[in-house]
Amino acid sequence: MGSEEEKVVVPRNFRLLEELERGEKGIGDGTVSYGMDDADDILMQSWTGTIIGPHNTAYDGKIFQLKLFCGNDYPQNPPTVRFQTRINMACVNPENGVVEPSHFPMLSNWRREYTMEDLLMQLKKEMMSPQNRKLSQPLEVNEEGRTDPKGVVVKCCVM
């Protein structure tokens, strides 16, 4: 053997199984979690992530749901990431909730070693960045109401 380091490329499904196992065990302080959307998804493409907003930010105490889609080229290429919870962040498209790779360096400079856990933790760090930490957030809406343009929650009922 030469002095060059040999790299072993872990097959996609093995890598995703490792990530699933790690996600099921819980991550760090519990403010970030992830798992598969559908246990019957044999391609392991569709995932759900959750981030609890960091303290002393505009996101404090709020729970943010995300969808991650790992294409056939994952982990060579990054997953697509979309916030399902409305959020105001510099790297998130306000119309569709997609995390824009051009505004989020981790996605634009993706490395095979990165994981969904790394991605969620980096998004949480991004919430704490000076450009995002004080951004006003969209109004929250409960399941029974809709928000009108003035920000008033209007209850709906059908009779």
C-alpha positions in Angstrom: 0.0 0.0 0.0 1.1 3.5 -0.8 1.1 6.5 1.5 -2.1 7.8 -0.2 -5.2 7.5 1.9 -7.7 5.1 0.5 -11.3 6.2 0.5 -14.2 3.8 0.9 -17.4 5.0 -0.7 -20.3 3.8 1.4 -23.3 2.9 -0.9 -26.2 5.3 -0.8 -28.7 3.0 1.0 -26.2 2.0 3.7 -25.4 5.7 4.3 -29.1 6.5 4.6 -29.7 3.6 7.0 -26.9 5.0 9.2 -28.5 8.4 9.1 -31.9 6.9 9.9 -30.5 5.1 12.9 -28.8 8.2 14.1 -31.9 10.3 13.6 -34.0 7.8 15.6 -31.6 8.0 18.5 -32.0 11.8 18.8 -29.5 14.5 18.2 -27.6 16.6 20.8 -29.8 18.8 22.9 -33.1 17.7 21.2 -33.7 21.0 19.3 -33.1 19.2 15.9 -34.5 15.9 14.8 -35.2 14.0 11.6 -36.6 10.8 10.2 -38.2 9.2 7.2 -41.6 10.3 6.0 -42.8 6.8 5.0 -41.3 3.6 6.4 -42.4 1.8 3.2 -40.2 4.1 1.0 -37.6 1.6 -0.1 -35.6 4.3 -1.9 -35.4 6.3 1.4 -36.0 9.6 -0.5 -38.5 11.6 1.6 -37.6 12.8 5.1 -39.0 15.1 7.6 -36.9 17.4 9.8 -37.7 19.5 12.8 -35.9 22.5 14.3 -36.9 24.2 17.5 -36.0 27.9 17.2 -32.9 29.0 19.1 -33.2 31.1 22.2 -32.9 34.9 22.0 -33.8 35.0 18.3 -37.0 35.8 16.4 -37.4 32.0 16.1 -37.3 31.4 19.9 -39.6 28.6 21.0 -41.2 28.0 17.6 -41.2 24.6 15.9 -40.2 24.5 12.3 -41.0 21.5 10.1 -38.9 20.8 7.0 -39.1 18.3 4.1 -35.8 16.9 2.8 -35.7 15.0 -0.4 -32.7 12.8 -1.1 -32.5 12.0 -4.8 -30.7 9.0 -6.3 -27.4 11.0 -6.3 -27.4 11.6 -2.5 -25.0 11.9 -0.7 -22.9 12.9 -3.7 -25.3 15.8 -4.2 -27.3 17.6 -1.4 -30.9 16.9 -0.6 -33.5 19.5 -1.6 -34.7 21.2 1.6 -38.1 23.0 2.0 -39.5 24.6 5.2 -43.1 23.6 5.6 -43.5 26.1 8.4 -43.5 29.6 7.2 -40.2 31.3 8.0 -38.4 34.5 7.2 -34.7 33.7 6.6 -32.2 35.1 4.1 -31.6 31.7 2.6 -35.2 30.6 2.3 -37.5 31.5 -0.6 -40.5 33.2 1.0 -42.9 32.0 -1.7 -42.3 28.2 -1.5 -40.0 27.7 1.6 -37.2 26.2 -0.4 -33.7 26.7 1.0 -31.8 28.3 -1.8 -28.4 26.8 -2.4 -27.1 30.1 -3.8 -27.9 31.7 -0.4 -26.9 28.8 1.8 -23.2 27.9 1.4 -23.5 24.4 2.9 -25.8 23.4 -0.1 -23.8 25.2 -2.7 -20.5 23.7 -1.4 -21.9 20.3 -0.6 -19.5 17.5 0.4 -20.3 13.8 0.4 -19.4 13.7 4.1 -22.2 16.1 5.1 -25.3 14.5 6.5 -28.9 15.6 7.0 -28.0 16.2 10.7 -25.2 18.5 9.7 -27.6 20.4 7.4 -30.3 20.8 10.1 -27.7 22.0 12.6 -26.3 24.5 10.1 -29.8 25.8 9.4 -30.3 26.3 13.2 -26.9 28.2 13.3 -28.1 30.3 10.4 -31.1 31.3 12.4 -28.7 32.7 15.0 -26.6 34.6 12.5 -26.7 38.5 12.7 -28.6 38.7 9.4 -31.4 36.4 10.5 -31.7 36.5 14.3 -33.9 39.6 14.5 -36.0 39.2 11.3 -39.7 39.6 11.8 -41.5 36.3 11.3 -44.7 35.5 9.5 -47.8 35.4 11.6 -48.6 32.0 13.0 -52.0 30.6 12.1 -53.9 27.9 14.0 -55.7 25.0 12.2 -59.1 26.5 12.8 -58.4 30.0 11.4 -57.0 31.9 8.5 -55.0 35.1 8.7 -56.5 38.0 6.9 -54.2 40.7 5.3 -54.4 42.8 8.5 -53.0 39.9 10.6 -56.3 39.1 12.3 -57.2 35.4 12.8 -60.7 34.8 11.5 -62.4 31.7 12.7 -64.2 29.7 10.0 -67.2 27.5 10.5 -69.6 25.8 8.1 -73.3 25.6 9.0 
